[in-house]
Amino acid sequence: MKHSIPFIALALVAALLFPACGDKAGGGGGGGGGSIEGTWQLDTSALKDFMMEQMDKEFEGKSDQEKAMMKAMIEPMLAAFEKAEMTVEIKGDGTWTGKSKFPEGPGGELKLEESNGTWTLDGDKLTVVSTHEDGKEKAEADTLTGTWNGDEITVKDKDDPNSPTMVMRRK
């Protein structure tokens, strides 16, 4: 059970930080052709599937009581993904803006988070960097890399094999 809390925290933090995955591409690139510019939406069903897979792994070898406790902790978080929203607008000038709404508190009220930054695309390799409100780049930790295949943007923390794969689809 000690692994389930960090995993859930990682999944939620990654989801909140994902708007750092705005992108830049001036046409070309990506397997599907076209342009990466436009509005992209987080596929929350992919995150829920990932969390369910992780939960199944955590259940292995656990007693029925431990499984019930873990399930009771995880189910509200899974339900929260039903309400969650996240979009990223990728602009032709090499910048991106992101908005996310995730339920918070006992009432599950949606809280709006906004972020922005810059992006570059080299073939199908996407790099996005978050910027501070003053427009300066944030630390390296706020740089994400992923791929674009023309239909979706996929980002996974390559340094953490247990991190969720974040998938964004054109809105």
MDTraj code that builds the backbone (N, CA, C; nanometers):
import mdtraj as md
import numpy as np

residues = "MET LYS HIS SER ILE PRO PHE ILE ALA LEU ALA LEU VAL ALA ALA LEU LEU PHE PRO ALA CYS GLY ASP LYS ALA GLY GLY GLY GLY GLY GLY GLY GLY GLY SER ILE GLU GLY THR TRP GLN LEU ASP THR SER ALA LEU LYS ASP PHE MET MET GLU GLN MET ASP LYS GLU PHE GLU GLY LYS SER ASP GLN GLU LYS ALA MET MET LYS ALA MET ILE GLU PRO MET LEU ALA ALA PHE GLU LYS ALA GLU MET THR VAL GLU ILE LYS GLY ASP GLY THR TRP THR GLY LYS SER LYS PHE PRO GLU GLY PRO GLY GLY GLU LEU LYS LEU GLU GLU SER ASN GLY THR TRP THR LEU ASP GLY ASP LYS LEU THR VAL VAL SER THR HIS GLU ASP GLY LYS GLU LYS ALA GLU ALA ASP THR LEU THR GLY THR TRP ASN GLY ASP GLU ILE THR VAL LYS ASP LYS ASP ASP PRO ASN SER PRO THR MET VAL MET ARG ARG LYS".split()
xyz = np.array([
    [0.0811, -0.1183, 0.0000],
    [0.0000, 0.0000, 0.0000],
    [0.0859, 0.1254, 0.0000],
    [0.2067, 0.1172, 0.0483],
    [0.2892, 0.2364, 0.0557],
    [0.3244, 0.2920, -0.0812],
    [0.3133, 0.2115, -0.1863],
    [0.3433, 0.2610, -0.3202],
    [0.2241, 0.3302, -0.3849],
    [0.1028, 0.3027, -0.3381],
    [-0.0140, 0.3581, -0.4057],
    [-0.0270, 0.5086, -0.3855],
    [0.0032, 0.5605, -0.2687],
    [-0.0083, 0.7042, -0.2435],
    [0.0876, 0.7821, -0.3332],
    [0.2178, 0.7472, -0.3389],
    [0.3072, 0.8217, -0.4288],
    [0.2630, 0.8119, -0.5746],
    [0.2152, 0.6959, -0.6157],
    [0.1722, 0.6811, -0.7540],
    [0.0578, 0.7762, -0.7853],
    [-0.0412, 0.7808, -0.6969],
    [-0.1563, 0.8671, -0.7203],
    [-0.1125, 1.0127, -0.7233],
    [-0.0281, 1.0500, -0.6301],
    [0.0218, 1.1877, -0.6279],
    [0.0942, 1.2194, -0.7576],
    [0.1784, 1.1271, -0.8055],
    [0.2518, 1.1481, -0.9300],
    [0.1561, 1.1644, -1.0464],
    [0.0552, 1.0784, -1.0530],
    [-0.0398, 1.0855, -1.1641],
    [-0.1125, 1.2199, -1.1654],
    [-0.1551, 1.2652, -1.0491],
    [-0.2272, 1.3917, -1.0433],
    [-0.1359, 1.5100, -1.0714],
    [-0.0152, 1.5073, -1.0163],
    [0.0786, 1.6169, -1.0421],
    [0.1150, 1.6204, -1.1895],
    [0.1400, 1.5044, -1.2476],
    [0.1740, 1.4998, -1.3900],
    [0.0595, 1.5553, -1.4729],
    [-0.0609, 1.5216, -1.4359],
    [-0.1758, 1.5721, -1.5098],
    [-0.1862, 1.7234, -1.5001],
    [-0.1594, 1.7778, -1.3819],
    [-0.1657, 1.9220, -1.3651],
    [-0.0532, 1.9930, -1.4375],
    [0.0606, 1.9286, -1.4475],
    [0.1749, 1.9917, -1.5132],
    [0.1740, 1.9729, -1.6630],
    [0.0905, 1.8845, -1.7122],
    [0.0954, 1.8524, -1.8538],
    [0.0743, 1.9708, -1.9452],
    [0.0017, 2.0761, -1.9066],
    [-0.0093, 2.1858, -2.0002],
    [0.1262, 2.2364, -2.0438],
    [0.2314, 2.2000, -1.9755],
    [0.3645, 2.2323, -2.0222],
    [0.3915, 2.1618, -2.1520],
    [0.2989, 2.0842, -2.1984],
    [0.3156, 2.0121, -2.3221],
    [0.2531, 2.0840, -2.4385],
    [0.2527, 2.2115, -2.4373],
    [0.2114, 2.2844, -2.5545],
    [0.3153, 2.2531, -2.6588],
    [0.2995, 2.2972, -2.7804],
    [0.3940, 2.2556, -2.8804],
    [0.4196, 2.3592, -2.9838],
    [0.5237, 2.3384, -3.0604],
    [0.5562, 2.4269, -3.1705],
    [0.5893, 2.3409, -3.2899],
    [0.5313, 2.3723, -3.3967],
    [0.5675, 2.3024, -3.5172],
    [0.5217, 2.3850, -3.6313],
    [0.6017, 2.4101, -3.7175],
    [0.5558, 2.4827, -3.8325],
    [0.5334, 2.3854, -3.9444],
    [0.4312, 2.3079, -3.9390],
    [0.3986, 2.2139, -4.0447],
    [0.4977, 2.0998, -4.0512],
    [0.4762, 2.0103, -4.1438],
    [0.5625, 1.8932, -4.1558],
    [0.5561, 1.8114, -4.0298],
    [0.6611, 1.7370, -3.9993],
    [0.6708, 1.6603, -3.8763],
    [0.5507, 1.5721, -3.8538],
    [0.5607, 1.4877, -3.7542],
    [0.4507, 1.4007, -3.7176],
    [0.4143, 1.3067, -3.8297],
    [0.3760, 1.1880, -3.7945],
    [0.3441, 1.0874, -3.8934],
    [0.2195, 1.1194, -3.9731],
    [0.1280, 1.2011, -3.9170],
    [0.0020, 1.2258, -3.9843],
    [0.0039, 1.3462, -4.0762],
    [0.1153, 1.4166, -4.0864],
    [0.1218, 1.5343, -4.1720],
    [0.0429, 1.6483, -4.1123],
    [0.0266, 1.7562, -4.1869],
    [-0.0470, 1.8704, -4.1369],
    [0.0350, 1.9495, -4.0371],
    [-0.0344, 2.0214, -3.9519],
    [0.0308, 2.1087, -3.8562],
    [-0.0100, 2.0717, -3.7148],
    [0.0815, 2.0872, -3.6218],
    [0.0536, 2.0605, -3.4814],
    [-0.0231, 2.1760, -3.4180],
    [-0.0267, 2.2891, -3.4845],
    [-0.0959, 2.4060, -3.4316],
    [-0.2437, 2.3758, -3.4131],
    [-0.3000, 2.4317, -3.3071],
    [-0.4416, 2.4121, -3.2801],
    [-0.4649, 2.3849, -3.1324],
    [-0.5861, 2.3412, -3.1006],
    [-0.6233, 2.3134, -2.9626],
    [-0.6267, 2.1631, -2.9405],
    [-0.5620, 2.1212, -2.8328],
    [-0.5499, 1.9800, -2.7970],
    [-0.6114, 1.9582, -2.6601],
    [-0.6727, 1.8410, -2.6422],
    [-0.7400, 1.8101, -2.5164],
    [-0.6835, 1.6811, -2.4580],
    [-0.6624, 1.6822, -2.3261],
    [-0.6128, 1.5647, -2.2560],
    [-0.7150, 1.4529, -2.2626],
    [-0.6692, 1.3331, -2.2966],
    [-0.7533, 1.2138, -2.2967],
    [-0.7526, 1.1573, -2.1547],
    [-0.8502, 1.1960, -2.0745],
    [-0.8536, 1.1518, -1.9348],
    [-0.8827, 1.0030, -1.9231],
    [-0.9454, 0.9436, -2.0245],
    [-0.9722, 0.7999, -2.0172],
    [-0.8412, 0.7211, -2.0192],
    [-0.7413, 0.7709, -2.0906],
    [-0.6110, 0.7035, -2.0929],
    [-0.5461, 0.7095, -1.9543],
    [-0.5619, 0.8224, -1.8841],
    [-0.5076, 0.8338, -1.7485],
    [-0.5796, 0.7405, -1.6527],
    [-0.7112, 0.7337, -1.6646],
    [-0.7872, 0.6431, -1.5787],
    [-0.7446, 0.4987, -1.6037],
    [-0.7277, 0.4619, -1.7301],
    [-0.6832, 0.3257, -1.7627],
    [-0.5477, 0.2965, -1.6999],
    [-0.4569, 0.3941, -1.7084],
    [-0.3248, 0.3771, -1.6491],
    [-0.3360, 0.3566, -1.4985],
    [-0.4185, 0.4390, -1.4338],
    [-0.4349, 0.4265, -1.2889],
    [-0.4944, 0.2904, -1.2513],
    [-0.5882, 0.2411, -1.3308],
    [-0.6471, 0.1091, -1.3036],
    [-0.5424, -0.0009, -1.3176],
    [-0.4584, 0.0087, -1.4198],
    [-0.3511, -0.0892, -1.4376],
    [-0.2561, -0.0873, -1.3189],
    [-0.2217, 0.0328, -1.2735],
    [-0.1320, 0.0444, -1.1585],
    [-0.1978, -0.0099, -1.0322],
    [-0.3269, 0.0163, -1.0184],
    [-0.3990, -0.0337, -0.9025],
    [-0.3981, -0.1866, -0.9032],
    [-0.4198, -0.2478, -1.0188],
    [-0.4162, -0.3936, -1.0287],
    [-0.2792, -0.4478, -0.9882],
    [-0.1725, -0.3803, -1.0295],
    [-0.0373, -0.4227, -0.9914],
    [-0.0181, -0.4118, -0.8405],
    [-0.0690, -0.3026, -0.7827],
    [-0.0563, -0.2823, -0.6379],
    [-0.1352, -0.3866, -0.5597],
    [-0.2444, -0.4372, -0.6177],
    [-0.3281, -0.5351, -0.5494],
    [-0.2613, -0.6715, -0.5370],
    [-0.1666, -0.7003, -0.6241],
    [-0.1016, -0.8315, -0.6219],
    [-0.0415, -0.8597, -0.4849],
    [-0.0797, -0.9725, -0.4265],
    [-0.0231, -1.0151, -0.2989],
    [-0.0800, -0.9429, -0.1776],
    [-0.1774, -0.8577, -0.1949],
    [-0.2352, -0.7833, -0.0833],
    [-0.3530, -0.8609, -0.0245],
    [-0.3771, -0.8376, 0.1040],
    [-0.4925, -0.8991, 0.1696],
    [-0.6190, -0.8287, 0.1213],
    [-0.7340, -0.8913, 0.1438],
    [-0.8610, -0.8305, 0.1050],
    [-0.8815, -0.6970, 0.1749],
    [-0.8381, -0.6883, 0.3006],
    [-0.8523, -0.5635, 0.3756],
    [-0.7674, -0.4525, 0.3130],
    [-0.6421, -0.4844, 0.2770],
    [-0.5550, -0.3846, 0.2132],
    [-0.6128, -0.3405, 0.0792],
    [-0.6649, -0.4369, 0.0020],
    [-0.7256, -0.4037, -0.1273],
    [-0.8438, -0.3097, -0.1093],
    [-0.9276, -0.3358, -0.0094],
    [-1.0448, -0.2516, 0.0154],
    [-1.0024, -0.1104, 0.0536],
    [-0.8979, -0.0993, 0.1362],
    [-0.8488, 0.0328, 0.1758],
    [-0.7934, 0.1089, 0.0557],
    [-0.7151, 0.0399, -0.0264],
    [-0.6571, 0.1044, -0.1440],
    [-0.7667, 0.1486, -0.2404],
    [-0.8636, 0.0624, -0.2620],
    [-0.9720, 0.0943, -0.3539],
    [-1.0518, 0.2145, -0.3032],
    [-1.0754, 0.2204, -0.1725],
    [-1.1493, 0.3327, -0.1144],
    [-1.0741, 0.4644, -0.1340],
    [-0.9411, 0.4597, -0.1330],
    [-0.8616, 0.5811, -0.1546],
    [-0.8596, 0.6210, -0.3014],
    [-0.8545, 0.5249, -0.3888],
    [-0.8357, 0.5525, -0.5309],
    [-0.9655, 0.5876, -0.6028],
    [-1.0765, 0.5273, -0.5639],
    [-1.2014, 0.5492, -0.6366],
    [-1.2417, 0.6966, -0.6467],
    [-1.2316, 0.7772, -0.5397],
    [-1.2670, 0.9196, -0.5557],
    [-1.1764, 0.9915, -0.6562],
    [-1.0504, 0.9505, -0.6617],
    [-0.9586, 1.0134, -0.7573],
    [-0.9941, 0.9744, -0.9003],
    [-1.0331, 0.8494, -0.9186],
    [-1.0758, 0.8074, -1.0518],
    [-1.2012, 0.8824, -1.0935],
    [-1.2938, 0.8999, -0.9999],
    [-1.4169, 0.9732, -1.0292],
    [-1.3868, 1.1187, -1.0641],
    [-1.2831, 1.1731, -1.0024],
    [-1.2454, 1.3121, -1.0303],
    [-1.2069, 1.3307, -1.1763],
    [-1.1482, 1.2278, -1.2374],
    [-1.1091, 1.2390, -1.3779],
    [-1.2300, 1.2533, -1.4695],
    [-1.3485, 1.2111, -1.4225],
    [-1.4694, 1.2285, -1.5026],
    [-1.5015, 1.3764, -1.5208],
    [-1.4655, 1.4587, -1.4225],
    [-1.4933, 1.6021, -1.4271],
    [-1.3760, 1.6828, -1.4827],
    [-1.2587, 1.6240, -1.4825],
    [-1.1374, 1.6966, -1.5189],
    [-1.1407, 1.7411, -1.6653],
    [-1.0776, 1.8545, -1.6894],
    [-1.0646, 1.9087, -1.8248],
    [-0.9248, 1.9656, -1.8397],
    [-0.8653, 1.9487, -1.9560],
    [-0.7365, 2.0104, -1.9832],
    [-0.7234, 2.0326, -2.1328],
    [-0.6909, 2.1558, -2.1677],
    [-0.6677, 2.1875, -2.3082],
    [-0.5379, 2.2654, -2.3219],
    [-0.4757, 2.2498, -2.4359],
    [-0.3536, 2.3223, -2.4696],
    [-0.3724, 2.3792, -2.6096],
    [-0.3461, 2.5094, -2.6222],
    [-0.3501, 2.5710, -2.7542],
    [-0.2076, 2.5919, -2.8006],
    [-0.1746, 2.5305, -2.9126],
    [-0.0414, 2.5404, -2.9713],
    [-0.0482, 2.6443, -3.0826],
    [0.0355, 2.7450, -3.0691],
    [0.0289, 2.8589, -3.1612],
    [0.1449, 2.8573, -3.2599],
    [0.1224, 2.9156, -3.3740],
    [0.2211, 2.9190, -3.4805],
    [0.3447, 3.0023, -3.4500],
    [0.3380, 3.0852, -3.3453],
    [0.4529, 3.1689, -3.3110],
    [0.5499, 3.0997, -3.2143],
    [0.5294, 2.9695, -3.1902],
    [0.6199, 2.8955, -3.1020],
    [0.5827, 2.9026, -2.9553],
    [0.4614, 2.9511, -2.9254],
    [0.4171, 2.9558, -2.7868],
    [0.2956, 2.8646, -2.7696],
    [0.2629, 2.8353, -2.6455],
    [0.1449, 2.7568, -2.6127],
    [0.0824, 2.8130, -2.4860],
    [-0.0468, 2.7913, -2.4707],
    [-0.1168, 2.8246, -2.3473],
    [-0.1989, 2.7018, -2.3078],
    [-0.2061, 2.6780, -2.1788],
    [-0.2806, 2.5633, -2.1303],
    [-0.3761, 2.6014, -2.0198],
    [-0.4892, 2.5325, -2.0146],
    [-0.5875, 2.5505, -1.9088],
    [-0.6282, 2.4124, -1.8596],
    [-0.6327, 2.3974, -1.7290],
    [-0.6780, 2.2714, -1.6721],
    [-0.7753, 2.2996, -1.5596],
    [-0.8711, 2.2122, -1.5463],
    [-0.9679, 2.2182, -1.4374],
    [-0.9735, 2.0798, -1.3746],
    [-0.9359, 2.0732, -1.2472],
    [-0.9416, 1.9483, -1.1738],
    [-1.0183, 1.9714, -1.0451],
    [-1.1003, 1.8748, -1.0054],
    [-1.1770, 1.8897, -0.8819],
    [-1.0858, 1.8999, -0.7606],
    [-1.1238, 1.9865, -0.6686],
    [-1.0493, 2.0020, -0.5437],
    [-1.1451, 2.0062, -0.4268],
    [-1.0964, 1.9652, -0.3128],
    [-1.1730, 1.9748, -0.1893],
    [-1.2862, 1.8760, -0.1813],
    [-1.3553, 1.8776, -0.0680],
    [-1.4612, 1.7808, -0.0433],
    [-1.5788, 1.7928, -0.1401],
    [-1.6068, 1.9128, -0.1898],
    [-1.7178, 1.9311, -0.2823],
    [-1.6819, 1.8999, -0.4264],
    [-1.5551, 1.8785, -0.4526],
    [-1.5113, 1.8491, -0.5880],
    [-1.5260, 1.9659, -0.6835],
    [-1.5172, 2.0874, -0.6305],
    [-1.5292, 2.2062, -0.7140],
    [-1.4100, 2.2168, -0.8087],
    [-1.4375, 2.2523, -0.9334],
    [-1.3307, 2.2620, -1.0322],
    [-1.2473, 2.3865, -1.0091],
    [-1.1152, 2.3690, -1.0089],
    [-1.0224, 2.4810, -0.9924],
    [-0.9472, 2.4999, -1.1243],
    [-0.9493, 2.6211, -1.1752],
    [-0.8835, 2.6532, -1.3012],
    [-0.7358, 2.6842, -1.2776],
    [-0.6500, 2.6202, -1.3539],
    [-0.5059, 2.6473, -1.3542],
    [-0.4696, 2.6856, -1.4974],
    [-0.3886, 2.7892, -1.5120],
    [-0.3441, 2.8306, -1.6448],
    [-0.1923, 2.8281, -1.6494],
    [-0.1380, 2.7951, -1.7657],
    [0.0067, 2.7923, -1.7826],
    [0.0392, 2.8270, -1.9268],
    [0.1670, 2.8522, -1.9526],
    [0.2093, 2.8858, -2.0886],
    [0.3576, 2.8581, -2.1040],
    [0.4035, 2.8716, -2.2261],
    [0.5445, 2.8485, -2.2523],
    [0.5750, 2.8506, -2.4006],
    [0.6838, 2.7850, -2.4350],
    [0.7285, 2.7778, -2.5740],
    [0.7383, 2.6321, -2.6156],
    [0.7438, 2.6083, -2.7467],
    [0.7545, 2.4725, -2.7972],
    [0.8385, 2.4693, -2.9239],
    [0.8952, 2.3526, -2.9500],
    [0.9649, 2.3264, -3.0761],
    [0.9299, 2.1851, -3.1203],
    [0.9348, 2.1633, -3.2488],
    [0.9071, 2.0322, -3.3055],
    [1.0162, 2.0003, -3.4060],
    [1.0815, 1.8870, -3.3864],
    [1.1866, 1.8402, -3.4768],
    [1.1419, 1.7037, -3.5274],
    [1.0874, 1.7009, -3.6493],
    [1.0282, 1.5764, -3.6984],
    [0.9041, 1.5473, -3.6170],
    [0.9052, 1.4332, -3.5452],
    [0.7915, 1.4026, -3.4580],
    [0.8246, 1.4246, -3.3109],
    [0.9435, 1.4787, -3.2817],
    [0.9887, 1.5005, -3.1434],
    [0.9494, 1.6404, -3.0966],
    [0.8651, 1.6436, -2.9950],
    [0.8131, 1.7677, -2.9413],
    [0.8834, 1.8022, -2.8104],
    [0.9236, 1.9274, -2.7959],
    [0.9810, 1.9766, -2.6702],
    [0.9016, 2.0990, -2.6293],
    [0.8560, 2.0990, -2.5043],
    [0.7801, 2.2117, -2.4529],
    [0.8448, 2.2615, -2.3246],
    [0.8464, 2.3915, -2.3091],
    [0.9086, 2.4542, -2.1926],
    [0.8061, 2.5474, -2.1296],
    [0.7886, 2.5355, -1.9985],
    [0.6994, 2.6264, -1.9250],
    [0.7731, 2.7565, -1.8988],
    [0.6979, 2.8654, -1.8978],
    [0.7584, 2.9949, -1.8645],
    [0.6873, 3.0548, -1.7440],
    [0.7614, 3.1399, -1.6723],
    [0.7043, 3.2129, -1.5600],
    [0.6150, 3.3236, -1.6135],
    [0.5398, 3.3853, -1.5244],
    [0.4545, 3.4961, -1.5656],
    [0.5347, 3.6097, -1.6282],
    [0.6629, 3.6238, -1.5882],
    [0.7450, 3.7300, -1.6450],
    [0.8012, 3.6928, -1.7824],
    [0.7648, 3.5725, -1.8314],
    [0.8066, 3.5307, -1.9642],
    [0.9391, 3.4570, -1.9687],
    [1.0115, 3.4484, -1.8567],
    [1.1389, 3.3776, -1.8550],
    [1.1148, 3.2277, -1.8397],
    [1.2025, 3.1478, -1.9007],
    [1.1879, 3.0027, -1.8911],
    [1.2067, 2.9564, -1.7478],
    [1.1291, 2.8541, -1.7136],
    [1.1425, 2.7930, -1.5818],
    [1.2604, 2.6964, -1.5855],
    [1.2861, 2.6333, -1.4730],
    [1.3970, 2.5380, -1.4612],
    [1.3797, 2.4203, -1.5569],
    [1.4861, 2.3463, -1.5776],
    [1.4858, 2.2318, -1.6682],
    [1.3768, 2.1311, -1.6325],
    [1.3420, 2.1234, -1.5043],
    [1.2395, 2.0292, -1.4612],
    [1.1050, 2.0575, -1.5277],
    [1.0865, 2.1786, -1.5800],
    [0.9615, 2.2132, -1.6453],
    [0.9701, 2.2025, -1.7967],
    [1.0661, 2.1259, -1.8442],
    [1.0780, 2.0970, -1.9862],
    [1.0354, 1.9530, -2.0076],
    [0.9400, 1.9319, -2.0984],
    [0.8923, 1.7983, -2.1287],
    [0.9175, 1.7670, -2.2749],
    [0.9349, 1.6404, -2.3030],
    [0.9505, 1.5965, -2.4411],
    [0.8463, 1.4900, -2.4703],
    [0.8093, 1.4806, -2.5946],
    [0.7109, 1.3813, -2.6356],
    [0.7144, 1.3631, -2.7851],
    [0.6090, 1.3026, -2.8363],
    [0.6000, 1.2792, -2.9807],
    [0.4641, 1.3263, -3.0306],
    [0.4609, 1.3559, -3.1594],
    [0.3388, 1.3949, -3.2280],
    [0.3286, 1.3097, -3.3525],
    [0.2153, 1.2419, -3.3700],
    [0.2003, 1.1559, -3.4874],
    [0.0995, 1.2106, -3.5873],
    [0.0602, 1.3345, -3.5699],
    [-0.0390, 1.3955, -3.6581],
    [-0.1780, 1.3914, -3.5988],
    [-0.2076, 1.2886, -3.5179],
    [-0.3393, 1.2740, -3.4570],
    [-0.3382, 1.2953, -3.3064],
    [-0.2236, 1.2677, -3.2438],
    [-0.2158, 1.2834, -3.0988],
    [-0.0754, 1.3217, -3.0559],
    [-0.0716, 1.3835, -2.9376],
    [0.0552, 1.4183, -2.8733],
    [0.0687, 1.3256, -2.7541],
    [0.1830, 1.2614, -2.7424],
    [0.2061, 1.1674, -2.6334],
    [0.3301, 1.2100, -2.5573],
    [0.3173, 1.2166, -2.4244],
    [0.4290, 1.2563, -2.3386],
    [0.4390, 1.1564, -2.2234],
    [0.5598, 1.1116, -2.1953],
    [0.5859, 1.0235, -2.0821],
    [0.7192, 1.0642, -2.0227],
    [0.7253, 1.0648, -1.8895],
    [0.8499, 1.0972, -1.8210],
    [0.9452, 0.9808, -1.8413],
    [1.0448, 0.9996, -1.9269],
    [1.1368, 0.8904, -1.9599],
    [1.2238, 0.8497, -1.8420],
    [1.2356, 0.9364, -1.7406],
    [1.3164, 0.9041, -1.6233],
    [1.2384, 0.8274, -1.5175],
    [1.1066, 0.8163, -1.5349],
    [1.0234, 0.7461, -1.4376],
    [0.9345, 0.6458, -1.5098],
    [0.9735, 0.5187, -1.5100],
    [0.8951, 0.4180, -1.5820],
    [0.7541, 0.3991, -1.5260],
    [0.7287, 0.4459, -1.4037],
    [0.5962, 0.4323, -1.3444],
    [0.5061, 0.5528, -1.3691],
    [0.5556, 0.6511, -1.4425],
    [0.4736, 0.7696, -1.4689],
    [0.3710, 0.7371, -1.5773],
    [0.2578, 0.8070, -1.5734],
    [0.1549, 0.7813, -1.6744],
    [0.1949, 0.8387, -1.8097],
    [0.1451, 0.7777, -1.9140],
    [0.1599, 0.8322, -2.0475],
    [0.0452, 0.9316, -2.0660],
    [0.0806, 1.0535, -2.0993],
    [-0.0182, 1.1589, -2.1189],
    [-0.0485, 1.1667, -2.2685],
    [-0.1759, 1.1583, -2.3035],
    [-0.2175, 1.1617, -2.4432],
    [-0.3115, 1.2800, -2.4621],
    [-0.2812, 1.3617, -2.5632],
    [-0.3669, 1.4739, -2.5985],
    [-0.4146, 1.4519, -2.7420],
    [-0.5416, 1.4802, -2.7620],
    [-0.6017, 1.4653, -2.8946],
    [-0.6559, 1.6009, -2.9421],
    [-0.6550, 1.6192, -3.0737],
    [-0.7035, 1.7453, -3.1304],
    [-0.8494, 1.7650, -3.0907],
    [-0.8791, 1.8846, -3.0471],
    [-1.0156, 1.9171, -3.0027],
    [-1.0990, 1.9603, -3.1202],
])
top = md.Topology()
chain = top.add_chain()
for i, resn in enumerate(residues, 1):
    res = top.add_residue(resn, chain, resSeq=i)
    for name in ("N", "CA", "C"):
        top.add_atom(name, md.element.get_by_symbol(name[0]), res)
traj = md.Trajectory(xyz[None], top)
